């Protein structure tokens, strides 16, 4: 997951610029994306769609009022709310950006995922490495102790 931006009032131009920024950051990896699933919000204009079609990413619109069609995004929203923002008092835009970026880093590299079929590995774990138990495990506090990551000490 990637946090592309935070704003109180998103506009079509803002979302289109975020799409351009995302593809620029993805660079050569953008060819790994084949589809973009999006809802029918008015901020997703033809200019937004053109950003992705220019790099051969086909967009699919979800059906009206069908949140299950975009289950991955809905699961991400639920995870970040339940595990992070519902437990914190966010004091401003800058604070929200910091919290979301730190949580996204934890989500991608430190948080185990049951649905991956990889025995609770994170998305960034090497599938060819088999973790062995160690004598000592250290705990790293994330977001001031809101959640924790545990690492084996060699």
Contact map, one row per residue, 1 for C-alpha under 8 A:
1110000000000000000000000000000000000000000000000000000000000000000000000000000000000000000000000000000100110000000000000000000000000000000000000000000000
1111000000000000000000000000000000000000000000000000000000000000000000000000000000000000000000000000100100000000000000000000000000000000000000000000000000
1111110000000000000000000000000000000000000000000000000000000000000000000000000000000000000000000001100100000000000000000000000000000000000000000000000000
0111110000000000010001000000000000000000000000000000000000000000000000000000000000000000000000000000000000000000000000000000000000000000000000000000000000
0011111000000000010000000000000000000000000000000000000000000000000000000000000000000000000000001000000000000000000000000000000000000000000000000000000000
0011111100000000000000000000000000000000000000000000000000000000000000000000000000000000000010011000000000000000000000000000000000000000000000000000000000
0000111111000000000000000000000000000000000000000000000000000000000000000000000000000000000010000000000000000000000000000000000000000000000000000000000000
0000011111000000000000000000000000000000000000000000000000000000000000000000000000000000000000000000000000000000000000000000000000000000000000000000000000
0000001111100000000000000000000000000000000000000000000000000000000000000000000000000000000000000000000000000000000000000000000000000000000000000000000000
0000001111110110000000000000000000000000001000000000000000000000000000000000000000000000000000000000000000000000000000000000000000000000000000000000000000
0000000011111110000000000000000000000000001000000000000000000000000000000000000000000000000000000000000000000000000000000000000000000000000000000000000000
0000000001111111000000000000000000000000011110010000000000000000000000000000000000000000000000000000000000000000000000000000000000000000000000000000000000
0000000000111111100000000000000000000000001000000000000000000000000000000000000000000000000000000000000000000000000000000000000000000000000000000000000000
0000000001111111110000000000000000000000000000000000000000000000000000000000000000000000000000000000000000000000000000000000000000000000000000000000000000
0000000001111111111000000000000000000000001100010000000000000000000000000000000000000000000000000000000000000000000000000000000000000000000000000000000000
0000000000011111111100000000000000000000000100110010000000000000000000000000000000000000000000000000000000000000000000000000000000000000000000000000000000
0000000000001111111110000000000000000000000000000000000000000000000000000000000000000000000000000000000000000000000000000000000000000000000000000000000000
0001100000000111111111000000000000000000000000000000000000000000000000000000000000000000000000000000000000000000000000000000000000000000000000000000000000
0000000000000011111111100000000000000000000000010011000000000000000000000000000000000000000000000000000000000000000000000000000000000000000000000000000000
0000000000000001111111110000000000000000000000000010000000000000000000000000000000000000000000000000000000000000000000000000000000000000000000000000000000
0000000000000000111111111000000000000000000000000000000000000000000000000000000000000000000000000000000000000000000000000000000000000000000000000000000000
0001000000000000011111111100000000000000000000000000000000000000000000000000000000000000000000000000000000000000000000000000000000000000000000000000000000
0000000000000000001111111110010000000000000000000000000000000000000000000000000000000000000000000000000000000000000000000000000000000000000000000000000000
0000000000000000000111111110000000000000000000000000000000000000000000000000000000000000000000000000000000000000000000000000000000000000000000000000000000
0000000000000000000011111110000000000000000000000000000000000000000000000000000000000000000000000000000000000000000000000000000000000000000000000000000000
0000000000000000000001111111110000000000000000000000000000000000000000000000000000000000000000000000000000000000000000000000000000000000000000000000000000
0000000000000000000000111111110000000000000000000000000000000000000000000000000000000000000000000000000000000000000000000000000000000000000000000000000000
0000000000000000000000000111111000000000000000000000000000000000000000000000000000000000000000000000000000000000000000000000000000000000000000000000000000
0000000000000000000000000111111110000000000000000000000000000000000000000000000000000000000000000000000000000000000000000000000000000000000000000000000000
0000000000000000000000100111111110000000000000000000001000000000000000000000000000000000000000000000000000000000000000000000000000000000000000000000000000
0000000000000000000000000001111111000000000000000000001100000000000000000000000000000000000000000000000000000000000000000000000000000000000000000000000000
0000000000000000000000000000111111000000000000000000000000000000000000000000000000000000000000000000000000000000000000000000000000000000000000000000000000
0000000000000000000000000000111111110000000000000000000010000000000000000000000000000000000000000000000000000000000000000000000000000000000000000000000000
0000000000000000000000000000001111110000000000000000000111000000000000000000000000000000000000000000000000000000000000000000000000000000000000000000000000
0000000000000000000000000000000011111000000000000000000011110000000000000000000000000000000000000000000000000000000000000000000000000000000000000000000000
0000000000000000000000000000000011111100000000000000000011110000000000000000000000000000000000000000000000000000000000000000000000000000000000000000000000
0000000000000000000000000000000000111110000000000000000000111100000001000000000000000000000000000000000000000000000000000000000000000000000000000000000000
0000000000000000000000000000000000011111000000000000000000111100000001000000000000000000000000000000000000000000000000000000000000000000000000000000000000
0000000000000000000000000000000000001111100000000000000000001111000000000000000000000000000000000000000000000000000000000000000000000000000000000000000000
0000000000000000000000000000000000000111110100000000000000001111000000000000000000000000000000000000000000000000000000000000000000000000000000000000000000
0000000000000000000000000000000000000011111100000000000000000000000000000000000000000000000000000000000000000000000000000000000000000000000000000000000000
0000000000010000000000000000000000000001111110000000000000000000000000000000000000000000000000000000000000000000000000000000000000000000000000000000000000
0000000001111010000000000000000000000000111110000000000000000000000000000000000000000000000000000000000000000000000000000000000000000000000000000000000000
0000000000010011000000000000000000000001111111111000000000000000000000000000000000000000000000000000000000000000000000000000000000000000000000000000000000
0000000000010000000000000000000000000000011111111000000000000000000000000000000000000000000000000000000000000000000000000000000000000000000000000000000000
0000000000000000000000000000000000000000000111111100000000000000000000000000000000000000000000000000000000000000000000000000000000000000000000000000000000
0000000000000001000000000000000000000000000111111110000000000000000000000000000000000000000000000000000000000000000000000000000000000000000000000000000000
0000000000010011001000000000000000000000000111111111000000000000000000000000000000000000000000000000000000000000000000000000000000000000000000000000000000
0000000000000000000000000000000000000000000111111111100000100000000000000000000000000000000000000000000000000000000000000000000000000000000000000000000000
0000000000000000000000000000000000000000000001111111110000000000000000000000000000000000000000000000000000000000000000000000000000000000000000000000000000
0000000000000001001100000000000000000000000000111111111000000000000000000000000000000000000000000000000000000000000000000000000000000000000000000000000000
0000000000000000001000000000000000000000000000011111111111100000000000000000000000000000000000000000000000000000000000000000000000000000000000000000000000
0000000000000000000000000000000000000000000000001111111111100000000000000000000000000000000000000000000000000000000000000000000000000000000000000000000000
0000000000000000000000000000000000000000000000000111111110000000000000000000000000000000000000000000000000000000000000000000000000000000000000000000000000
0000000000000000000000000000011000000000000000000011111110000000000000000000000000000000000000000000000000000000000000000000000000000000000000000000000000
0000000000000000000000000000001001000000000000000001111111000000000000000000000000000000000000000000000000000000000000000000000000000000000000000000000000
0000000000000000000000000000000011110000000000000001111111100000000000000000000000000000000000000000000000000000000000000000000000000000000000000000000000
0000000000000000000000000000000001110000000000000001100111110000000000000000000000000000000000000000000000000000000000000000000000000000000000000000000000
0000000000000000000000000000000000111100000000001001100011111000000000000000000000000000000000000000000000000000000000000000000000000000000000000000000000
0000000000000000000000000000000000111100000000000000000001111100000000000000000000000000000000000000000000000000000000000000000000000000000000000000000000
0000000000000000000000000000000000001111000000000000000000111110000000000000000000000000000000000000000000000000000000000000000000000000000000000000000000
0000000000000000000000000000000000001111000000000000000000011111010011000000000000000000000000000000000000000000000000000000000000000000000000000000000000
0000000000000000000000000000000000000011000000000000000000001111110010000000000000000000000000000000000000000000000000000000000000000000000000000000000000
0000000000000000000000000000000000000011000000000000000000000111110000000000000000000000000000000000000000000000000000000000000000000000000000000000000000
0000000000000000000000000000000000000000000000000000000000000011111000000000000000000000000000000000000000000000000000000000000000000000000000000000000000
0000000000000000000000000000000000000000000000000000000000000111111111000000000000000000000000000000000000000000000000000000000000000000000000000000000000
0000000000000000000000000000000000000000000000000000000000000000111111100100000000000000000000000000000000000000000000000000000000000000000000000000000000
0000000000000000000000000000000000000000000000000000000000000000011111100100000000000000000000000000000000000000000000000000000000000000000000000000000000
0000000000000000000000000000000000000000000000000000000000000110011111100000000000000000000000000000000000000000000000000000000000000000000000000000000000
0000000000000000000000000000000000001100000000000000000000000100011111111100000000000000000000000000000000000000000000000000000000000000000000000000000000
0000000000000000000000000000000000000000000000000000000000000000001111111110000000000000000000000000000000000000000000000000000000000000000000000000000000
0000000000000000000000000000000000000000000000000000000000000000000001111111000000000000000000000000000000000000000000000000000000000000000000000000000000
0000000000000000000000000000000000000000000000000000000000000000000001111111100000000000000000000000000000000000000000000000000000000000000000000000000000
0000000000000000000000000000000000000000000000000000000000000000001101111111110000000000000000000000000000000000000000000000000000000000000000000000000000
0000000000000000000000000000000000000000000000000000000000000000000000111111111000000000000000000000000000000000000000000000000000000000000000000000000000
0000000000000000000000000000000000000000000000000000000000000000000000011111111100000000000000000000000000000000000000000000000000000000000000000000000000
0000000000000000000000000000000000000000000000000000000000000000000000001111111110000000000000000000000000000000000000000000000000000000000000000000000000
0000000000000000000000000000000000000000000000000000000000000000000000000111111111000000000000000000000000000000000000000000000000000000000000000000000000
0000000000000000000000000000000000000000000000000000000000000000000000000011111111110000000000000000000000000000000000000000000000000000000000000000000000
0000000000000000000000000000000000000000000000000000000000000000000000000001111111111000000000000000001000000000000000000000000000000000000000000000000000
0000000000000000000000000000000000000000000000000000000000000000000000000000111111111100000000000000000000000000000000000000000000000000000000000000000000
0000000000000000000000000000000000000000000000000000000000000000000000000000011111111110000000000000000000000000000000000000000000000000000000000000000000
0000000000000000000000000000000000000000000000000000000000000000000000000000001111111110000000000000000000000000000000000000000000000000000000000010000000
0000000000000000000000000000000000000000000000000000000000000000000000000000001111111111000000000000001000000000000000000000000000000000000000000100000000
0000000000000000000000000000000000000000000000000000000000000000000000000000000111111111110000000000000000000000000000000000000000000000000000000000000000
0000000000000000000000000000000000000000000000000000000000000000000000000000000011111111100000000000000000000000000000000000000000000000000000000000000000
0000000000000000000000000000000000000000000000000000000000000000000000000000000001111111100000000000000000000000000000000000000000000000000000000100000000
0000000000000000000000000000000000000000000000000000000000000000000000000000000000011111110000000000000000000000000000000000000000000000000000000000000000
0000000000000000000000000000000000000000000000000000000000000000000000000000000000001111111000000000000000000000000000000000000000000000000000000000000000
0000000000000000000000000000000000000000000000000000000000000000000000000000000000001001111100110000000000000000000000000000000000000000000000000000000000
0000000000000000000000000000000000000000000000000000000000000000000000000000000000000000111110110000000000000000000000000000000000000000000000000000000000
0000000000000000000000000000000000000000000000000000000000000000000000000000000000000000011111110000000000000000000000000000000000000000000000000000000000
0000011000000000000000000000000000000000000000000000000000000000000000000000000000000000001111111000000000000000000000000000000000000000000000000000000000
0000000000000000000000000000000000000000000000000000000000000000000000000000000000000000000111111100000000000000000000000000000000000000000000000000000000
0000000000000000000000000000000000000000000000000000000000000000000000000000000000000000011111111110000000000000000000000000000000000000000000000000000000
0000010000000000000000000000000000000000000000000000000000000000000000000000000000000000011111111111000000000000000000000000000000000000000000000000000000
0000110000000000000000000000000000000000000000000000000000000000000000000000000000000000000011111111100000000000000000000000000000000000000000000000000000
0000000000000000000000000000000000000000000000000000000000000000000000000000000000000000000001111111110000000000000000000000000000000000000000000000000000
0000000000000000000000000000000000000000000000000000000000000000000000000000000000000000000000111111111000000000000000000000000000000000000000100000000000
0010000000000000000000000000000000000000000000000000000000000000000000000000000000000000000000011111111100000000000000000000000000000000000000000000000000
0110000000000000000000000000000000000000000000000000000000000000000000000000000000000000000000001111111110000000000000000000000000000000000000000000000000
0000000000000000000000000000000000000000000000000000000000000000000000000000000000000000000000000111111111000000000000000000000000000000000001100000000000
0000000000000000000000000000000000000000000000000000000000000000000000000000000100010000000000000011111111100000000000000000000000000000000001100000000000
1110000000000000000000000000000000000000000000000000000000000000000000000000000000000000000000000001111111110000000000000000000000000000000000000000000000
0000000000000000000000000000000000000000000000000000000000000000000000000000000000000000000000000000111111111100000000000000000000000000000000000000000000
0000000000000000000000000000000000000000000000000000000000000000000000000000000000000000000000000000011111111110000000000000000000000000000001000000000000
1000000000000000000000000000000000000000000000000000000000000000000000000000000000000000000000000000001111111111000000000100000000000000000000000000000000
1000000000000000000000000000000000000000000000000000000000000000000000000000000000000000000000000000000111111110000000000111000000000000000000000000000000
0000000000000000000000000000000000000000000000000000000000000000000000000000000000000000000000000000000011111110000000000111100000000000000000000000000000
0000000000000000000000000000000000000000000000000000000000000000000000000000000000000000000000000000000011111111000000000100000000000000000000000000100000
0000000000000000000000000000000000000000000000000000000000000000000000000000000000000000000000000000000001111111100000001100000000000000000000000000100000
0000000000000000000000000000000000000000000000000000000000000000000000000000000000000000000000000000000000100111110000011110000000000000000000000000000000
0000000000000000000000000000000000000000000000000000000000000000000000000000000000000000000000000000000000000011111100011110000000000000000000000000000000
0000000000000000000000000000000000000000000000000000000000000000000000000000000000000000000000000000000000000001111111111000000000000000000000000000000000
0000000000000000000000000000000000000000000000000000000000000000000000000000000000000000000000000000000000000000111111010000000000000000000000000000000000
0000000000000000000000000000000000000000000000000000000000000000000000000000000000000000000000000000000000000000111111111010000000000000000000000000000000
0000000000000000000000000000000000000000000000000000000000000000000000000000000000000000000000000000000000000000011111110000000000000000000000000000000000
0000000000000000000000000000000000000000000000000000000000000000000000000000000000000000000000000000000000000000011111111000001000000000000000000000000000
0000000000000000000000000000000000000000000000000000000000000000000000000000000000000000000000000000000000000000010111111000000000000000000000000000000000
0000000000000000000000000000000000000000000000000000000000000000000000000000000000000000000000000000000000000001111111111100000000000000000000000000000000
0000000000000000000000000000000000000000000000000000000000000000000000000000000000000000000000000000000000000011110101111110100000000000000000000000000000
0000000000000000000000000000000000000000000000000000000000000000000000000000000000000000000000000000000000111111100000011111100000000000000000000000000000
0000000000000000000000000000000000000000000000000000000000000000000000000000000000000000000000000000000000011001100100001111100000000000000000000000000000
0000000000000000000000000000000000000000000000000000000000000000000000000000000000000000000000000000000000011000000000000111110000000000000000000000000000
0000000000000000000000000000000000000000000000000000000000000000000000000000000000000000000000000000000000001000000000001111111000000000000000000000000000
0000000000000000000000000000000000000000000000000000000000000000000000000000000000000000000000000000000000000000000000000001111110000000000000000000000000
0000000000000000000000000000000000000000000000000000000000000000000000000000000000000000000000000000000000000000000001000000111111000000000000000000000000
0000000000000000000000000000000000000000000000000000000000000000000000000000000000000000000000000000000000000000000000000000011111000000000000000000000000
0000000000000000000000000000000000000000000000000000000000000000000000000000000000000000000000000000000000000000000000000000011111100000000000000000000000
0000000000000000000000000000000000000000000000000000000000000000000000000000000000000000000000000000000000000000000000000000001111110000000000000000000000
0000000000000000000000000000000000000000000000000000000000000000000000000000000000000000000000000000000000000000000000000000000011111000000000000000000000
0000000000000000000000000000000000000000000000000000000000000000000000000000000000000000000000000000000000000000000000000000000001111100000000000000000000
0000000000000000000000000000000000000000000000000000000000000000000000000000000000000000000000000000000000000000000000000000000000111110000000000000000100
0000000000000000000000000000000000000000000000000000000000000000000000000000000000000000000000000000000000000000000000000000000000011111100000000000000111
0000000000000000000000000000000000000000000000000000000000000000000000000000000000000000000000000000000000000000000000000000000000001111100000000000000010
0000000000000000000000000000000000000000000000000000000000000000000000000000000000000000000000000000000000000000000000000000000000000111110000000000000111
0000000000000000000000000000000000000000000000000000000000000000000000000000000000000000000000000000000000000000000000000000000000000111111000000000011110
0000000000000000000000000000000000000000000000000000000000000000000000000000000000000000000000000000000000000000000000000000000000000001111100000000011110
0000000000000000000000000000000000000000000000000000000000000000000000000000000000000000000000000000000000000000000000000000000000000000111110000001111000
0000000000000000000000000000000000000000000000000000000000000000000000000000000000000000000000000000000000000000000000000000000000000000011111000001111000
0000000000000000000000000000000000000000000000000000000000000000000000000000000000000000000000000000000000000000000000000000000000000000001111111111100000
0000000000000000000000000000000000000000000000000000000000000000000000000000000000000000000000000000011001000000000000000000000000000000000111111111100000
0000000000000000000000000000000000000000000000000000000000000000000000000000000000000000000000000010011000000000000000000000000000000000000011111110000000
0000000000000000000000000000000000000000000000000000000000000000000000000000000000000000000000000000000000000000000000000000000000000000000011111110000000
0000000000000000000000000000000000000000000000000000000000000000000000000000000000000000000000000000000000000000000000000000000000000000000011111111000000
0000000000000000000000000000000000000000000000000000000000000000000000000000000000010010000000000000000000000000000000000000000000000000000011111111000000
0000000000000000000000000000000000000000000000000000000000000000000000000000000000100000000000000000000000000000000000000000000000000000000011111111100000
0000000000000000000000000000000000000000000000000000000000000000000000000000000000000000000000000000000000000000000000000000000000000000001111001111110000
0000000000000000000000000000000000000000000000000000000000000000000000000000000000000000000000000000000000000110000000000000000000000000001111000011111000
0000000000000000000000000000000000000000000000000000000000000000000000000000000000000000000000000000000000000000000000000000000000000000111100000001111100
0000000000000000000000000000000000000000000000000000000000000000000000000000000000000000000000000000000000000000000000000000000000000000111100000000111110
0000000000000000000000000000000000000000000000000000000000000000000000000000000000000000000000000000000000000000000000000000000000001101110000000000011111
0000000000000000000000000000000000000000000000000000000000000000000000000000000000000000000000000000000000000000000000000000000000000111110000000000001111
0000000000000000000000000000000000000000000000000000000000000000000000000000000000000000000000000000000000000000000000000000000000000101000000000000000111
